[in-house]
Structure formats: C-alpha cells, structure tokens
Amino acid sequence: MVKNNKEIRHDWTNDELLFIYKRPLLDLIYTAAAVHRLWHRSDEIQLSTLLSVKTGGCPEDCSYCGQAARYHTDTPVHGLLPIQTVLAHAKRAQEKGATRFCMAAAWREVRDNRDFDKVLDMVKAVNGLGLQVCCTLGMLTAQQAKRLQEAGLYAYNHNLDSSASYYKEIISTRTFDDRLETIAHVRRAGITVCSGGIIGLGESTADRIAMLCTLATMEQHPESVPINALSRVAGTPLADQPKVDTWDMVRMVATARIAMPASMVRLSAGRMEMSEQEQAWCFMAGANSIFTGDDAKLLVTPNPSMDDDLSMLAKLGLKPMLPRTTARTEKEDEYTCFQG
C-alpha cells in the first residue's frame, strides 16, 4: 500500500533496497507504479537529446567506452563542433518534442582553456532556446561548475557507473571519490544533478544495490537518475559481456523509483536492444524519461531515432513531457495520483 502523503527518505540501507529489488516482480512493479503516480504524471515521458560535441580520443580507460583512445574501436574522432552546428541540433530536437538537451565531450576533466570557453558559449546559446541545458564533460572544479551555472547550465551529468567497491574493476584512471567530488561541486554551484549507473559490467546484484544506495542516501537526491544497460562496443574490454536481462533493468528502474520518488528516472543506453514491449515494462515500473540521440545515435552507439520513439510513445498512450510553465493543480494531482 502506498500512502498519499509524500515523503522522501535519505536513510536507506543496502539491505532495505535489496529487499525491494528482490520482491516478486509483479508486486515490485505494482508498488513502483503507485509511487510513480503519486509523484509524477503517469502519461508523460521527458525526451532528452544527447549530442556528442567532442568525440573520441579520451585518455580514460573506462572498460565500456568506445571513446577511450587506448582501445581499438571504429569510433571517429573529432574536435569540438561549431556552435552553429550544436544550435541546429538543439533546435531540431526541440521541434520534435525534446525539453532537455545534453552536450557531451570526451574529456577526462575540464580544462580552463578556449575549448571550455566555447562550451560555455554553447550553454548560453542552447539556454536561449528555452531548453533545459545539460553537460557531461568529465571532472569539474568548484570554479568551473560555477562558471557553467552562470552560463545558464541546468543540469550536469556525472554517473557513478557502479558501486564504490566494483568501480576499480572497470576504471583505473580516476576514483569513485573523484566522481563524488565533482557531484558535490555541481550541487554547491546550484546546478541540478544527473547521476546514475550502468548494469551489465560484470557486477553483482549487491554492486547494483550499493550504487543505488549511494545515490539514495545523498543529502539531496539527483534530480535525474539514468539507468543504463551496457552498450557493448567492439574493441573494448567489455565487448563480449552478455546482453542485460530485461527484468534486471525493470528491477533497477523500479527500485530507483521507490527509493528516489521525486527524481526523473531515465531509461538510457541499451534501448536499441530492447523491444517496445520491454521498454513499456520499464515505463510501468517508473521510468519517465528517455535519452534520444540525434541521427539515431546515443553518443557513439546505436539508439532508436526520435521518430521511432515518438511512434512508440503514441502506441503506449504516452506523450512527450511539455516544458513546466505552471504548477500542477490539485485537480491534476487527484487525477494522476494513485489512491491506495
């Protein structure tokens, strides 16, 4: 039973979240769907477009990433895109229903140079369209986060990827604590946080739960929590990992929704290998956002096109989320919330 009073907890334990994750599947989905309806409009999905503004050549050794310079992949390498090109992509995404536009650069960390100045100009330009502007640029200092906030950045993506204990198995060029430090800089700068993880890296269920618990026990939950299934890229150390089981994705989405009820839970990488029916189960379990990649790509991996996503949503009776210009009315809350 889901109570109608809204409460956000920050004191979850691994054992509590593991108990939720392992509940009988239909019971878990039912509970997560009820929580979702208490906090969000159940017929809306936020469309977020992700564009690689600087691709390849990254010095990191993330075992899953096709943009790492040390792996032999077919990923093309290009420098920063011109601002006009980025703005054209953003306008096209907005015209098709996206309300968030995220720009990604394959950097280990931001450096105070002309490239960062260009990214700041991109943020200002896209912000001028009325979109939620997001960036994922690697590690940030406190001052760099402040500059991004002053340029109009709405959100910063910095995924934990996995648990603190498993992190070193997939990345050695930075630490888990480095990730947390950047998130802290982002939060203190007044930028909303987008942070989630990847499943299918060879981690255990306990690792998945520990990653969620780190997010769910933050003083303020990430406003956006991406749940990624590993996109297997030829030439990377994890290329031969098995496809992530759909029900594992559903369990992760549902557990994230219950633990962080106010957050947007984004169904992210790996959707190319999921049928519409499989994605529908994730929406039922509480996912209310998807990453749509421009030109049917999510950075450098295949992704459903925006047109395919809009077609899927129409079949499911869902609609793209509109920009929030007014507060929800009590009548709308009564209509959309689960009365349990």
Order of alpha helices (4+ residues) and beta strands (2+ residues): alpha-alpha-beta-alpha-beta-alpha-beta-alpha-beta-alpha-alpha-beta-beta-alpha-beta-alpha-beta-alpha-beta-beta-beta-alpha-beta-alpha
